[in-house]
């Protein structure tokens, strides 16, 4: 994301003796770690763990350091995932300047779209495939963040005694996993939810075509799927405690209500916009499948998406996609997904 991280990447290229890499992600009060070992014939072996700890303070950083030492996290190059609330992704025309000047030019190009001073903006561009409607103009995503925010993230990891090799964003971490799905050969949409938002990617043959952030995460979906948001509103309005019904008929009716809820409608609309953009801007066959990340089929979301989008919808099991040192439960897979994606980073895929 900045010259410090770029310098670290260069040093790593010169000094790294193996293809092993680790990934680290922090989501609210949860820390996930993953290590990828690459072997012969493109084999991938993954070790992953998740800890319920808040690393965003001095005491948490010390606990994180102890955890990382306990699992020998310092033995491979480390990619950290930038928190989702600390950057923006903007679709822009790639500046027509030499390659080594693109990021600087993009910084001035997007300055009026951000709410912080231009000298605080750190930008990294990554170009997208040629669009059939772009009139020869190269389009790409500008990842923009505050310089101070990136430095805080680096300082946190330094305080934990971790040597950082690179920083990635959640969109690129999910891309790293999506491109390894069997469905990627013909093109696939992949949807992952963090606690506060969703990340949709469309990839084909190892290439990212589109990414979109959805302003609904696991927290909101869980509340909608259980009716907590309705119950909380009614209790606040009436002052009464509302007891829920657990009978089968009631549960079935509620599942129908969830599938027709405003939240599901919002998610469907965001996915449909992305599919329409992909169909209209790229000379590719329409997508036929949406893959949900582990733990994302909350409240029967997969069926609701299948019914309303007309796509085949499946759920990913990382234990089947990779060789895992120890199998992970579905919630553990969801919590570790970004860390695994960060550990799967390769220089050929890096933005």
C-alpha positions as CSV (number, residue, x, y, z in Angstrom):
1,X,0.0,0.0,0.0
2,X,2.9,2.4,0.5
3,X,6.6,2.8,-0.1
4,X,7.4,1.1,3.2
5,X,5.5,-2.0,2.3
6,X,6.8,-1.9,-1.3
7,X,10.4,-1.8,0.1
8,X,9.6,-4.8,2.3
9,X,8.3,-6.7,-0.7
10,X,11.5,-6.0,-2.6
11,X,13.6,-7.2,0.3
12,X,11.5,-10.3,0.6
13,X,11.9,-11.2,-3.1
14,X,15.6,-11.1,-2.7
15,X,15.9,-12.9,0.6
16,X,13.0,-15.4,0.8
17,X,14.2,-18.9,0.3
18,X,10.8,-20.6,0.2
19,X,7.3,-20.2,-1.1
20,X,5.8,-20.3,2.4
21,X,3.7,-17.4,3.5
22,X,1.5,-16.5,6.5
23,X,-1.6,-14.4,6.7
24,X,-3.1,-12.4,9.5
25,X,-6.5,-10.8,9.8
26,X,-8.2,-8.9,12.6
27,X,-12.0,-8.6,12.6
28,X,-13.5,-6.9,15.6
29,X,-12.3,-8.8,18.6
30,X,-11.1,-11.8,16.6
31,X,-7.7,-12.6,15.2
32,X,-7.2,-15.2,12.5
33,X,-3.9,-16.7,11.4
34,X,-3.0,-19.0,8.5
35,X,0.2,-20.5,7.1
36,X,0.5,-21.8,3.5
37,X,3.2,-24.3,2.5
38,X,3.5,-24.9,-1.2
39,X,5.0,-28.2,-2.3
40,X,5.6,-30.1,-5.5
41,X,3.0,-30.2,-8.3
42,X,1.3,-27.0,-7.0
43,X,0.2,-28.7,-3.8
44,X,-1.0,-26.4,-1.0
45,X,-1.0,-27.3,2.7
46,X,-2.7,-24.9,5.1
47,X,-2.5,-24.4,8.9
48,X,-5.0,-22.0,10.3
49,X,-6.2,-20.9,13.7
50,X,-8.6,-18.2,15.1
51,X,-8.4,-16.5,18.5
52,X,-11.1,-14.5,20.3
53,X,-8.9,-11.5,21.3
54,X,-8.9,-7.8,20.6
55,X,-5.5,-6.9,19.2
56,X,-6.2,-3.2,18.7
57,X,-4.6,-2.1,22.0
58,X,-1.2,-2.5,23.8
59,X,-2.3,-5.4,25.9
60,X,-4.0,-7.1,22.9
61,X,-0.8,-6.6,20.9
62,X,1.2,-8.4,23.6
63,X,-1.2,-11.3,23.6
64,X,-1.1,-11.5,19.8
65,X,2.7,-11.6,20.0
66,X,2.5,-14.5,22.4
67,X,0.0,-16.4,20.2
68,X,2.2,-15.9,17.1
69,X,5.3,-17.1,18.9
70,X,3.4,-20.2,20.1
71,X,2.6,-21.3,16.6
72,X,6.0,-20.2,15.1
73,X,4.4,-17.5,13.0
74,X,7.7,-15.7,12.4
75,X,9.1,-18.5,10.2
76,X,7.5,-17.3,6.9
77,X,6.7,-14.1,5.1
78,X,3.7,-12.3,6.6
79,X,0.8,-10.7,4.8
80,X,-1.6,-8.7,6.9
81,X,-5.2,-7.9,5.9
82,X,-6.0,-4.2,6.1
83,X,-9.2,-3.6,8.2
84,X,-12.3,-3.1,6.0
85,X,-13.1,0.3,7.5
86,X,-9.7,1.9,6.7
87,X,-9.7,2.1,2.9
88,X,-11.9,2.7,-0.1
89,X,-12.0,0.9,-3.5
90,X,-12.8,3.2,-6.5
91,X,-13.4,2.2,-10.1
92,X,-11.5,4.7,-12.2
93,X,-9.8,5.1,-15.6
94,X,-6.1,4.1,-15.3
95,X,-4.0,7.2,-15.7
96,X,-2.1,7.3,-19.1
97,X,1.3,7.7,-17.6
98,X,4.4,5.4,-17.2
99,X,3.8,2.4,-15.0
100,X,6.0,3.8,-12.1
101,X,3.9,7.0,-12.1
102,X,0.4,5.4,-12.1
103,X,-0.2,5.4,-8.3
104,X,0.9,9.1,-7.9
105,X,-1.2,10.2,-10.8
106,X,-4.2,8.2,-9.5
107,X,-3.8,10.0,-6.1
108,X,-4.5,13.4,-7.7
109,X,-7.2,11.9,-9.9
110,X,-9.3,10.7,-7.0
111,X,-8.5,13.4,-4.4
112,X,-11.9,15.1,-4.7
113,X,-13.7,11.8,-4.0
114,X,-12.1,11.4,-0.6
115,X,-12.7,13.2,2.7
116,X,-9.1,13.6,3.7
117,X,-6.2,15.7,2.5
118,X,-4.3,14.7,-0.7
119,X,-1.0,14.5,1.2
120,X,-2.6,11.8,3.5
121,X,-3.8,9.7,0.6
122,X,-2.0,6.4,-0.2
123,X,-3.1,4.8,-3.4
124,X,-2.4,1.6,-5.2
125,X,-3.9,0.8,-8.6
126,X,-4.6,-2.5,-10.1
127,X,-5.8,-2.8,-13.7
128,X,-8.8,-4.8,-14.8
129,X,-9.2,-6.8,-18.0
130,X,-10.1,-4.8,-21.2
131,X,-13.8,-3.9,-21.2
132,X,-15.8,-4.2,-24.4
133,X,-17.5,-0.8,-23.8
134,X,-14.4,1.2,-22.6
135,X,-13.5,2.6,-26.0
136,X,-9.9,1.5,-25.5
137,X,-9.6,3.1,-22.1
138,X,-7.9,1.0,-19.4
139,X,-10.0,0.7,-16.2
140,X,-8.9,-0.3,-12.8
141,X,-9.5,-0.1,-9.1
142,X,-7.8,2.5,-7.0
143,X,-7.3,1.4,-3.4
144,X,-7.1,4.5,-1.3
145,X,-6.3,4.7,2.4
146,X,-5.0,7.3,4.9
147,X,-1.3,7.2,5.3
148,X,-1.7,7.5,9.1
149,X,-4.1,4.5,9.2
150,X,-1.7,2.3,7.4
151,X,1.1,3.3,9.7
152,X,-1.1,2.5,12.8
153,X,-1.6,-1.0,11.3
154,X,2.1,-1.5,10.8
155,X,2.9,-0.2,14.3
156,X,0.4,-2.6,15.8
157,X,2.2,-5.5,14.2
158,X,5.6,-4.2,15.1
159,X,4.5,-4.0,18.7
160,X,3.5,-7.6,18.5
161,X,7.0,-8.4,17.3
162,X,5.8,-9.4,13.8
163,X,7.9,-8.6,10.7
164,X,5.5,-7.5,7.9
165,X,6.2,-8.4,4.3
166,X,3.0,-7.0,2.6
167,X,-0.4,-5.6,3.2
168,X,-3.5,-6.7,1.2
169,X,-7.1,-5.8,1.3
170,X,-10.0,-8.2,1.9
171,X,-11.1,-8.0,-1.8
172,X,-7.7,-9.3,-3.0
173,X,-7.6,-12.0,-0.3
174,X,-11.0,-13.3,-1.4
175,X,-9.8,-13.1,-5.0
176,X,-6.9,-15.4,-4.1
177,X,-9.3,-18.1,-2.9
178,X,-11.9,-17.6,-5.7
179,X,-9.3,-18.1,-8.4
180,X,-8.5,-21.6,-7.0
181,X,-12.2,-22.7,-7.2
182,X,-12.9,-25.3,-9.9
183,X,-15.7,-23.0,-11.1
184,X,-13.2,-20.3,-11.8
185,X,-12.4,-21.9,-15.2
186,X,-15.7,-20.7,-16.6
187,X,-16.1,-17.7,-14.4
188,X,-17.5,-17.6,-10.8
189,X,-19.0,-15.1,-8.4
190,X,-17.7,-15.6,-4.8
191,X,-19.4,-13.9,-1.8
192,X,-17.9,-13.6,1.7
193,X,-19.2,-11.8,4.7
194,X,-17.2,-10.3,7.5
195,X,-19.0,-9.1,10.7
196,X,-19.9,-5.7,9.1
197,X,-20.0,-6.1,5.3
198,X,-20.0,-8.4,2.4
199,X,-17.3,-8.8,-0.3
200,X,-18.3,-10.0,-3.8
201,X,-15.7,-10.9,-6.4
202,X,-16.1,-12.2,-10.0
203,X,-13.1,-14.1,-11.3
204,X,-12.4,-16.1,-14.5
205,X,-9.3,-18.1,-15.3
206,X,-7.3,-16.7,-12.4
207,X,-8.2,-13.0,-13.2
208,X,-10.3,-10.6,-11.2
209,X,-13.0,-8.9,-13.3
210,X,-15.0,-7.1,-10.6
211,X,-15.3,-6.6,-6.9
212,X,-18.1,-5.0,-4.9
213,X,-18.6,-4.3,-1.3
214,X,-22.0,-4.9,0.2
215,X,-23.0,-2.8,3.2
216,X,-24.4,-5.8,5.1
217,X,-22.4,-8.3,7.1
218,X,-22.8,-11.3,9.3
219,X,-24.1,-9.2,12.2
220,X,-27.0,-7.8,10.2
221,X,-27.8,-11.1,8.5
222,X,-27.8,-13.0,11.8
223,X,-30.2,-10.5,13.3
224,X,-32.5,-10.6,10.3
225,X,-32.4,-14.4,10.1
226,X,-33.4,-14.8,13.8
227,X,-35.8,-11.9,13.9
228,X,-33.8,-10.1,16.5
229,X,-34.0,-6.8,14.6
230,X,-37.8,-7.0,14.5
231,X,-38.1,-8.1,18.1
232,X,-35.8,-5.4,19.4
233,X,-37.8,-2.7,17.6
234,X,-41.1,-4.0,18.9
235,X,-39.8,-4.3,22.5
236,X,-38.4,-0.8,22.4
237,X,-41.7,0.6,21.1
238,X,-44.1,-1.3,23.3
239,X,-42.0,-1.9,26.4
240,X,-43.1,-5.5,26.3
241,X,-41.0,-8.7,26.2
242,X,-41.9,-10.7,23.1
243,X,-41.7,-14.5,23.3
244,X,-40.8,-16.2,19.9
245,X,-42.6,-19.3,18.6
246,X,-40.4,-22.3,17.8
247,X,-43.1,-24.5,16.1
248,X,-42.3,-25.8,12.6
249,X,-45.0,-23.8,10.9
250,X,-43.8,-20.6,12.5
251,X,-40.2,-21.3,11.5
252,X,-41.2,-22.0,7.9
253,X,-43.2,-18.7,7.8
254,X,-40.3,-16.8,9.2
255,X,-37.9,-18.3,6.7
256,X,-40.2,-17.0,4.0
257,X,-40.2,-13.6,5.7
258,X,-36.4,-13.6,5.8
259,X,-36.1,-14.4,2.1
260,X,-38.4,-11.5,1.3
261,X,-36.8,-9.1,3.8
262,X,-35.3,-5.8,2.8
263,X,-31.8,-7.0,3.8
264,X,-32.0,-10.0,1.5
265,X,-33.4,-7.7,-1.2
266,X,-30.4,-5.4,-0.8
267,X,-27.9,-8.3,-1.1
268,X,-29.7,-9.6,-4.2
269,X,-29.7,-6.1,-5.8
270,X,-26.0,-5.7,-5.3
271,X,-25.2,-9.1,-6.7
272,X,-27.5,-8.5,-9.7
273,X,-25.9,-5.2,-10.4
274,X,-22.5,-6.9,-10.5
275,X,-23.7,-9.7,-12.8
276,X,-25.2,-7.1,-15.1
277,X,-22.0,-5.1,-15.2
278,X,-20.0,-8.2,-15.9
279,X,-22.3,-9.3,-18.7
280,X,-22.4,-5.8,-20.4
281,X,-18.8,-4.9,-20.0
282,X,-16.9,-8.1,-20.8
283,X,-17.1,-10.5,-23.8
284,X,-17.5,-13.6,-21.5
285,X,-20.2,-16.1,-21.1
286,X,-22.7,-15.3,-18.3
287,X,-21.9,-16.7,-14.9
288,X,-23.9,-19.7,-13.8
289,X,-22.8,-20.1,-10.2
290,X,-22.4,-18.2,-7.0
291,X,-20.2,-19.7,-4.3
292,X,-20.8,-18.6,-0.7
293,X,-17.8,-18.6,1.7
294,X,-18.0,-21.0,4.7
295,X,-20.6,-19.9,7.2
296,X,-22.3,-17.4,4.9
297,X,-25.4,-19.5,4.3
298,X,-27.1,-17.8,7.3
299,X,-30.8,-18.4,7.7
300,X,-31.2,-20.1,4.4
301,X,-29.6,-17.2,2.5
302,X,-28.3,-19.6,-0.3
303,X,-31.9,-20.7,-1.1
304,X,-33.1,-17.1,-1.1
305,X,-30.3,-16.1,-3.5
306,X,-30.9,-19.1,-5.7
307,X,-34.6,-18.3,-6.0
308,X,-34.2,-14.6,-6.7
309,X,-31.0,-14.6,-8.9
310,X,-31.6,-17.8,-10.9
311,X,-28.1,-18.9,-10.3
312,X,-26.8,-22.2,-8.8
313,X,-25.7,-21.3,-5.3
314,X,-23.2,-23.5,-3.4
315,X,-21.2,-23.2,-0.1
316,X,-17.5,-23.6,0.0
317,X,-15.8,-26.1,2.3
318,X,-12.1,-25.2,2.7
319,X,-11.4,-28.7,4.0
320,X,-12.2,-30.1,0.6
321,X,-10.5,-27.3,-1.4
322,X,-7.2,-27.5,0.4
323,X,-5.1,-30.0,2.3
324,X,-5.6,-28.8,5.9
325,X,-3.2,-29.7,8.7
326,X,-6.3,-29.9,10.9
327,X,-9.8,-29.7,9.7
328,X,-11.7,-26.5,10.6
329,X,-15.3,-26.3,11.5
330,X,-17.5,-24.1,9.3
331,X,-17.4,-21.1,11.7
332,X,-13.6,-21.4,11.9
333,X,-13.3,-21.6,8.1
334,X,-15.3,-18.4,7.8
335,X,-13.3,-16.6,10.5
336,X,-10.0,-17.7,8.9
337,X,-10.9,-17.1,5.2
338,X,-9.2,-13.7,4.9
339,X,-6.1,-14.9,6.6
340,X,-5.9,-17.9,4.3
341,X,-6.4,-15.6,1.3
342,X,-3.6,-13.4,2.5
343,X,-1.3,-16.4,3.0
344,X,-2.2,-17.4,-0.6
345,X,-0.8,-14.2,-1.9
346,X,1.7,-14.6,-4.7
347,X,3.8,-11.9,-6.5
348,X,2.2,-12.8,-9.8
349,X,-1.2,-12.0,-8.4
350,X,-0.2,-9.0,-6.2
351,X,-1.8,-5.7,-7.1
